[in-house]
Amino acid sequence: MPSKNFFPVRLFVLLHTITFLAVGCGRQGKPESVRRYASITGLKTDRLGYYKKLHAQAWPSVLQKIKECHIRNYSIFLKEVDGKHYLFSYFEYTGTDFSADMKRMASDPETQRWWKETDPCQMPLPEARAKGVIWSDMEEVFHTD
């Protein structure tokens, strides 16, 4: 016959197990896959103020499309070097088909309108210009969580 402490201990273990599973610590699926992307482009000095103003009031529909295309933690940084301005972009992709998601974003009419505002502000680096794109992809050389 179990001791009189058996049932309270069993209840405690059961409640701990339920709590553990409820907060997701006992997930059995794969951990979320995140791919990091970074890129760089130039920014026309005379368009600096307009570019910053656009991004200070980013269009909600464009922000929504970014989320729908599995992009999170999207940031753009600005740096001046020797009188020239550069933009550094970083985002994390959590989807499973990057190419399809980017095509979906590119086909969105509101995103196309947004790009018609932002693209003329930017100056592609020579490598990107040769490929007919604005942003140059960057190689990740270090990461830690």
N, CA, C and O of each residue as an XYZ file, in Angstrom:
580
protein
N       0.844     -1.173      0.000
C       0.000      0.000      0.000
C       0.895      1.244      0.000
O       1.858      1.319      0.762
N       0.567      2.230     -0.869
C       1.380      3.443     -0.943
C       1.321      4.217      0.361
O       0.339      4.161      1.101
N       2.419      4.952      0.623
C       2.449      5.788      1.824
C       1.461      6.927      1.672
O       0.980      7.207      0.574
N       1.158      7.593      2.808
C       0.176      8.672      2.754
C       0.718      9.880      1.985
O      -0.069     10.748      1.608
N       2.028      9.971      1.737
C       2.609     11.066      0.949
C       2.591     10.783     -0.551
O       2.901     11.672     -1.345
N       2.239      9.576     -0.950
C       2.283      9.184     -2.352
C       1.363     10.035     -3.215
O       1.785     10.515     -4.267
N       0.126     10.232     -2.800
C      -0.845     10.951     -3.633
C      -0.512     12.435     -3.778
O      -0.614     12.955     -4.890
N      -0.118     13.150     -2.714
C       0.279     14.546     -2.921
C       1.502     14.670     -3.834
O       1.575     15.593     -4.645
N       2.455     13.754     -3.710
C       3.640     13.796     -4.569
C       3.234     13.520     -6.011
O       3.710     14.188     -6.929
N       2.370     12.556     -6.210
C       1.907     12.211     -7.559
C       1.166     13.396     -8.172
O       1.361     13.700     -9.348
N       0.326     14.064     -7.398
C      -0.401     15.233     -7.886
C       0.584     16.343     -8.244
O       0.433     16.999     -9.275
N       1.589     16.554     -7.400
C       2.606     17.579     -7.658
C       3.331     17.291     -8.975
O       3.516     18.198     -9.787
N       3.739     16.052     -9.194
C       4.442     15.670    -10.424
C       3.529     15.857    -11.628
O       3.974     16.357    -12.661
N       2.281     15.473    -11.518
C       1.327     15.623    -12.611
C       1.130     17.094    -12.960
O       1.148     17.460    -14.135
N       0.944     17.938    -11.949
C       0.749     19.369    -12.201
C       2.001     20.000    -12.809
O       1.899     20.852    -13.692
N       3.167     19.592    -12.346
C       4.412     20.119    -12.926
C       4.543     19.711    -14.393
O       4.951     20.513    -15.232
N       4.198     18.477    -14.691
C       4.281     17.994    -16.070
C       3.334     18.773    -16.968
O       3.716     19.175    -18.068
N       2.111     18.989    -16.518
C       1.134     19.749    -17.306
C       1.632     21.172    -17.534
O       1.548     21.690    -18.647
N       2.145     21.799    -16.493
C       2.670     23.163    -16.624
C       3.840     23.189    -17.594
O       3.925     24.087    -18.432
N       4.729     22.236    -17.497
C       5.893     22.146    -18.370
C       5.459     22.053    -19.825
O       6.006     22.748    -20.681
N       4.491     21.209    -20.109
C       4.004     21.057    -21.477
C       3.231     22.282    -21.940
O       3.315     22.657    -23.110
N       2.494     22.901    -21.061
C       1.675     24.056    -21.432
C       2.519     25.247    -21.858
O       2.091     26.016    -22.719
N       3.690     25.422    -21.291
C       4.531     26.558    -21.669
C       5.442     26.224    -22.847
O       6.260     27.054    -23.244
N       5.317     25.043    -23.403
C       6.051     24.712    -24.608
C       7.427     24.125    -24.388
O       8.135     23.847    -25.356
N       7.822     23.929    -23.157
C       9.163     23.406    -22.901
C       9.286     21.947    -23.303
O      10.395     21.449    -23.496
N       8.190     21.275    -23.429
C       8.232     19.873    -23.788
C       7.884     19.626    -25.244
O       7.493     18.516    -25.605
N       8.023     20.654    -26.097
C       7.701     20.509    -27.514
C       8.465     19.354    -28.123
O       9.652     19.168    -27.855
N       7.773     18.574    -28.951
C       8.437     17.459    -29.590
C       8.753     17.750    -31.046
O       9.524     17.011    -31.659
N       8.180     18.805    -31.623
C       8.466     19.159    -33.002
C       9.858     19.739    -33.134
O      10.563     19.948    -32.147
N      10.240     19.996    -34.377
C      11.542     20.613    -34.629
C      11.558     22.028    -34.080
O      10.521     22.690    -34.036
N      12.711     22.491    -33.667
C      12.794     23.894    -33.270
C      12.585     24.770    -34.506
O      12.848     24.350    -35.633
N      12.115     25.978    -34.275
C      11.857     26.889    -35.379
C      13.148     27.144    -36.152
O      14.192     27.431    -35.566
N      13.057     27.036    -37.469
C      14.213     27.282    -38.321
C      14.240     28.756    -38.708
O      13.264     29.283    -39.241
N      15.346     29.406    -38.442
C      15.504     30.826    -38.756
C      16.744     30.991    -39.620
O      17.826     30.516    -39.276
N      16.569     31.668    -40.741
C      17.716     32.020    -41.580
C      17.886     33.527    -41.523
O      16.913     34.274    -41.631
N      19.109     33.965    -41.356
C      19.414     35.390    -41.259
C      19.910     35.902    -42.605
O      20.689     35.237    -43.288
N      19.447     37.093    -42.975
C      19.854     37.732    -44.228
C      20.319     39.148    -43.932
O      19.719     39.855    -43.122
N      21.392     39.553    -44.596
C      21.881     40.924    -44.480
C      22.263     41.401    -45.872
O      22.710     40.619    -46.711
N      22.082     42.688    -46.104
C      22.454     43.266    -47.390
C      22.808     44.733    -47.206
O      22.536     45.334    -46.166
N      23.422     45.293    -48.243
C      23.894     46.673    -48.183
C      23.615     47.368    -49.510
O      23.626     46.739    -50.568
N      23.368     48.660    -49.442
C      23.228     49.498    -50.630
C      23.618     50.918    -50.257
O      23.740     51.258    -49.081
N      23.810     51.730    -51.270
C      24.088     53.138    -51.028
C      22.789     53.919    -50.901
O      21.724     53.451    -51.303
N      22.895     55.107    -50.337
C      21.742     56.004    -50.207
C      22.160     57.377    -50.720
O      23.171     57.931    -50.290
N      21.377     57.916    -51.638
C      21.671     59.239    -52.186
C      21.540     60.279    -51.078
O      20.524     60.349    -50.388
N      22.576     61.073    -50.927
C      22.612     62.063    -49.851
C      21.424     63.013    -49.913
O      20.858     63.371    -48.880
N      21.046     63.420    -51.118
C      19.930     64.360    -51.243
C      18.575     63.717    -50.960
O      17.570     64.422    -50.872
N      18.527     62.392    -50.816
C      17.276     61.675    -50.524
C      17.232     61.141    -49.097
O      16.271     60.477    -48.706
N      18.263     61.428    -48.329
C      18.385     60.920    -46.964
C      17.172     61.265    -46.104
O      16.594     60.381    -45.472
N      16.783     62.524    -46.072
C      15.647     62.946    -45.250
C      14.356     62.277    -45.659
O      13.583     61.841    -44.806
N      14.114     62.191    -46.958
C      12.884     61.565    -47.449
C      12.858     60.078    -47.096
O      11.826     59.557    -46.674
N      13.987     59.399    -47.268
C      14.065     57.975    -46.967
C      13.772     57.715    -45.489
O      13.031     56.793    -45.148
N      14.353     58.527    -44.629
C      14.116     58.372    -43.189
C      12.660     58.668    -42.845
O      12.069     57.981    -42.012
N      12.082     59.675    -43.473
C      10.678     60.013    -43.233
C       9.759     58.865    -43.661
O       8.829     58.507    -42.939
N      10.022     58.293    -44.831
C       9.227     57.146    -45.291
C       9.242     56.023    -44.258
O       8.197     55.469    -43.916
N      10.416     55.698    -43.775
C      10.529     54.568    -42.857
C      10.038     54.893    -41.449
O       9.697     53.988    -40.686
N      10.002     56.159    -41.105
C       9.425     56.548    -39.812
C       7.913     56.367    -39.827
O       7.280     56.247    -38.777
N       7.339     56.349    -41.032
C       5.894     56.178    -41.199
C       5.635     55.060    -42.212
O       4.869     55.234    -43.160
N       6.278     53.920    -42.000
C       6.141     52.801    -42.936
C       4.677     52.425    -43.092
O       3.912     52.442    -42.127
N       4.301     52.089    -44.304
C       2.907     51.781    -44.608
C       2.486     50.473    -43.935
O       3.180     49.466    -44.070
N       1.375     50.470    -43.222
C       0.912     49.252    -42.541
C       0.741     48.060    -43.481
O       1.039     46.929    -43.097
N       0.272     48.293    -44.694
C       0.071     47.179    -45.631
C       1.403     46.533    -46.022
O       1.469     45.321    -46.227
N       2.444     47.329    -46.123
C       3.768     46.791    -46.448
C       4.313     46.007    -45.254
O       4.882     44.929    -45.426
N       4.143     46.539    -44.061
C       4.585     45.826    -42.858
C       3.853     44.492    -42.710
O       4.449     43.493    -42.310
N       2.562     44.483    -43.034
C       1.778     43.251    -42.960
C       2.287     42.224    -43.971
O       2.398     41.039    -43.657
N       2.593     42.682    -45.179
C       3.094     41.766    -46.212
C       4.437     41.169    -45.789
O       4.700     39.992    -46.038
N       5.270     41.963    -45.163
C       6.552     41.456    -44.662
C       6.306     40.296    -43.693
O       6.963     39.259    -43.782
N       5.363     40.475    -42.773
C       5.042     39.400    -41.817
C       4.474     38.177    -42.526
O       4.841     37.044    -42.216
N       3.567     38.416    -43.490
C       2.951     37.305    -44.226
C       3.988     36.488    -44.990
O       3.793     35.297    -45.233
N       5.073     37.122    -45.361
C       6.137     36.444    -46.106
C       7.215     35.885    -45.183
O       8.337     35.616    -45.611
N       6.862     35.714    -43.917
C       7.706     35.039    -42.923
C       9.002     35.774    -42.600
O      10.024     35.150    -42.316
N       8.954     37.094    -42.646
C      10.112     37.899    -42.280
C       9.833     38.534    -40.929
O       8.751     39.070    -40.689
N      10.814     38.466    -40.058
C      10.690     39.094    -38.745
C      12.015     39.779    -38.406
O      13.035     39.564    -39.062
N      11.968     40.593    -37.382
C      13.166     41.273    -36.897
C      13.890     42.001    -38.033
O      15.111     41.923    -38.162
N      13.109     42.708    -38.847
C      13.654     43.424    -40.004
C      14.119     44.802    -39.563
O      13.359     45.568    -38.971
N      15.364     45.105    -39.855
C      15.951     46.388    -39.472
C      16.759     46.942    -40.630
O      17.334     46.188    -41.415
N      16.799     48.262    -40.733
C      17.677     48.938    -41.682
C      18.474     49.966    -40.892
O      17.911     50.766    -40.144
N      19.785     49.934    -41.067
C      20.685     50.854    -40.382
C      21.334     51.776    -41.407
O      21.494     51.409    -42.571
N      21.700     52.963    -40.970
C      22.329     53.970    -41.821
C      23.728     54.280    -41.306
O      23.941     54.420    -40.101
N      24.687     54.386    -42.236
C      26.057     54.740    -41.861
C      26.651     55.657    -42.927
O      26.529     55.407    -44.126
N      27.293     56.721    -42.460
C      28.020     57.608    -43.367
C      29.504     57.263    -43.306
O      30.086     57.175    -42.225
N      30.107     57.069    -44.474
C      31.535     56.771    -44.580
C      32.118     57.686    -45.654
O      31.700     57.639    -46.810
N      33.069     58.504    -45.273
C      33.728     59.422    -46.214
C      32.721     60.232    -47.032
O      32.884     60.407    -48.240
N      31.696     60.714    -46.368
C      30.707     61.562    -47.024
C      29.662     60.827    -47.841
O      28.785     61.462    -48.428
N      29.732     59.496    -47.893
C      28.739     58.694    -48.619
C      27.892     57.944    -47.603
O      28.379     57.538    -46.548
N      26.617     57.765    -47.936
C      25.691     57.085    -47.029
C      25.416     55.662    -47.515
O      25.268     55.406    -48.710
N      25.355     54.749    -46.548
C      25.088     53.345    -46.838
C      23.982     52.835    -45.922
O      23.872     53.233    -44.763
N      23.177     51.954    -46.472
C      22.120     51.291    -45.714
C      22.505     49.832    -45.523
O      22.935     49.165    -46.463
N      22.348     49.350    -44.312
C      22.577     47.947    -43.981
C      21.239     47.376    -43.541
O      20.603     47.902    -42.627
N      20.818     46.312    -44.182
C      19.528     45.691    -43.874
C      19.761     44.309    -43.270
O      20.659     43.577    -43.685
N      18.938     43.971    -42.287
C      19.017     42.666    -41.632
C      17.602     42.175    -41.369
O      16.748     42.939    -40.919
N      17.353     40.889    -41.652
C      16.077     40.288    -41.258
C      16.254     38.796    -41.054
O      17.240     38.194    -41.478
N      15.264     38.224    -40.389
C      15.235     36.788    -40.151
C      14.058     36.203    -40.909
O      12.949     36.737    -40.872
N      14.315     35.098    -41.596
C      13.284     34.424    -42.385
C      12.923     33.110    -41.704
O      13.796     32.298    -41.398
N      11.619     32.907    -41.468
C      11.168     31.710    -40.751
C      10.330     30.774    -41.615
O       9.840     29.758    -41.123
N      10.159     31.095    -42.878
C       9.351     30.260    -43.766
C      10.134     29.069    -44.289
O      11.243     28.781    -43.840
N       9.523     28.381    -45.256
C      10.149     27.191    -45.831
C      10.476     27.350    -47.310
O      11.184     26.515    -47.872
N       9.977     28.407    -47.956
C      10.229     28.624    -49.384
C      10.522     30.103    -49.620
O       9.635     30.878    -49.978
N      11.776     30.475    -49.413
C      12.180     31.878    -49.502
C      11.861     32.464    -50.877
O      11.325     33.569    -50.973
N      12.182     31.742    -51.919
C      11.959     32.236    -53.276
C      10.479     32.532    -53.522
O      10.139     33.581    -54.067
N       9.613     31.626    -53.128
C       8.168     31.828    -53.319
C       7.665     33.003    -52.493
O       6.841     33.785    -52.968
N       8.149     33.135    -51.267
C       7.719     34.255    -50.430
C       8.187     35.585    -51.006
O       7.455     36.573    -50.947
N       9.395     35.626    -51.562
C       9.891     36.875    -52.147
C       9.119     37.224    -53.422
O       8.885     38.401    -53.699
N       8.725     36.213    -54.200
C       7.892     36.460    -55.387
C       6.526     36.988    -54.971
O       5.976     37.882    -55.614
N       5.988     36.434    -53.900
C       4.686     36.889    -53.402
C       4.779     38.343    -52.955
O       3.881     39.140    -53.228
N       5.856     38.685    -52.273
C       6.034     40.065    -51.837
C       6.180     40.991    -53.046
O       5.571     42.060    -53.092
N       6.982     40.580    -54.015
C       7.233     41.414    -55.194
C       5.983     41.609    -56.042
O       5.887     42.592    -56.776
N       5.034     40.700    -55.955
C       3.810     40.828    -56.753
C       2.726     41.637    -56.043
O       1.675     41.903    -56.626
N       2.966     42.025    -54.809
C       1.989     42.791    -54.033
C       1.952     44.246    -54.519
O       2.984     44.916    -54.506
N       0.787     44.747    -54.948
C       0.699     46.117    -55.477
C       1.152     47.197    -54.492
O       1.796     48.164    -54.902
N       0.834     47.055    -53.222
C       1.248     48.068    -52.241
C       2.759     48.057    -52.034
O       3.375     49.112    -51.882
N       3.350     46.874    -52.027
C       4.802     46.779    -51.904
C       5.472     47.383    -53.134
O       6.500     48.051    -53.015
N       4.902     47.155    -54.305
C       5.437     47.760    -55.526
C       5.383     49.284    -55.444
O       6.329     49.961    -55.846
N       4.284     49.824    -54.926
C       4.172     51.282    -54.755
C       5.232     51.782    -53.772
O       5.841     52.829    -53.991
N       5.449     51.036    -52.694
C       6.458     51.398    -51.693
C       7.847     51.448    -52.341
O       8.608     52.392    -52.134
N       8.157     50.419    -53.122
C       9.463     50.367    -53.775
C       9.649     51.515    -54.773
O      10.770     51.977    -54.986
N       8.561     51.971    -55.379
C       8.658     53.124    -56.289
C       9.052     54.386    -55.529
O       9.598     55.320    -56.116
N       8.784     54.416    -54.250
C       9.199     55.540    -53.400
C      10.634     55.362    -52.903
O      11.413     56.316    -52.885
N      10.978     54.139    -52.501
C      12.291     53.925    -51.879
C      13.420     53.700    -52.887
O      14.536     54.174    -52.676
N      13.145     52.990    -53.968
C      14.210     52.648    -54.920
C      14.968     53.861    -55.459
O      16.196     53.809    -55.530
N      14.295     54.951    -55.842
C      15.043     56.102    -56.366
C      15.957     56.759    -55.329
O      16.827     57.551    -55.693
N      15.777     56.449    -54.068
C      16.626     57.002    -53.009
C      17.944     56.247    -52.898
O      18.917     56.763    -52.347
N      17.974     55.039    -53.416
C      19.099     54.142    -53.181
C      20.071     54.121    -54.361
O      19.686     54.358    -55.506
N      21.325     53.835    -54.062
C      22.384     53.719    -55.074
C      23.029     52.345    -54.937
O      23.801     52.114    -54.006
N      22.722     51.434    -55.852
C      23.306     50.098    -55.754
C      24.831     50.138    -55.817
O      25.417     50.974    -56.505
N      25.449     49.235    -55.098
C      26.888     49.048    -55.221
C      27.162     48.434    -56.599
O      26.253     47.853    -57.192
N      28.375     48.545    -57.118
C      28.659     48.057    -58.478
C      28.230     46.606    -58.725
O      27.679     46.293    -59.780
N      28.478     45.733    -57.768
C      28.099     44.316    -57.920
C      26.589     44.164    -58.121
O      26.147     43.413    -58.991
N      25.811     44.871    -57.321
C      24.354     44.796    -57.432
C      23.884     45.417    -58.744
O      23.017     44.865    -59.421
N      24.451     46.555    -59.099
C      24.068     47.233    -60.342
C      24.278     46.301    -61.534
O      23.443     46.255    -62.438
N      25.387     45.558    -61.544
C      25.684     44.624    -62.634
C      24.639     43.515    -62.723
O      24.384     42.979    -63.802
N      24.038     43.174    -61.588
C      23.004     42.129    -61.552
C      21.604     42.700    -61.744
O      20.633     41.947    -61.827
N      21.493     44.029    -61.816
C      20.184     44.662    -61.989
C      19.358     44.698    -60.719
O      18.130     44.755    -60.775
N      20.029     44.664    -59.564
C      19.321     44.732    -58.281
C      19.855     45.915    -57.484
O      20.867     46.515    -57.847
N      19.174     46.241    -56.410
C      19.568     47.399    -55.605
C      20.430     46.995    -54.417
O      21.424     47.658    -54.119
N      20.064     45.928    -53.745
C      20.765     45.506    -52.531
C      21.775     44.414    -52.853
O      21.495     43.523    -53.654
N      22.951     44.481    -52.232
C      23.986     43.447    -52.343
C      23.912     42.550    -51.116
O      23.959     43.027    -49.982
N      23.796     41.247    -51.352
C      23.769     40.301    -50.235
C      25.112     40.301    -49.525
O      26.156     40.545    -50.130
N      25.062     40.025    -48.237
C      26.276     39.981    -47.425
C      26.470     38.576    -46.877
O      25.506     37.841    -46.664
N      27.715     38.214    -46.655
C      28.062     36.912    -46.091
C      28.108     37.013    -44.570
O      28.720     37.923    -44.011
N      27.454     36.071    -43.919
C      27.533     36.016    -42.459
C      28.849     35.356    -42.075
O      29.144     34.246    -42.518
N      29.631     36.033    -41.258
C      30.913     35.467    -40.834
C      30.927     35.099    -39.355
O      31.855     34.437    -38.889
N      29.899     35.528    -38.610
C      29.829     35.173    -37.197
C      28.406     35.359    -36.706
O      27.697     36.272    -37.131
N      28.003     34.476    -35.804
C      26.704     34.585    -35.141
C      26.771     33.851    -33.808
O      27.412     32.807    -33.689
N      26.103     34.411    -32.814
C      25.913     33.718    -31.543
C      24.561     34.120    -30.983
O      24.114     35.250    -31.182
N      23.925     33.226    -30.299
C      22.650     33.528    -29.630
C      22.917     33.831    -28.180
O      21.985     34.113    -27.427
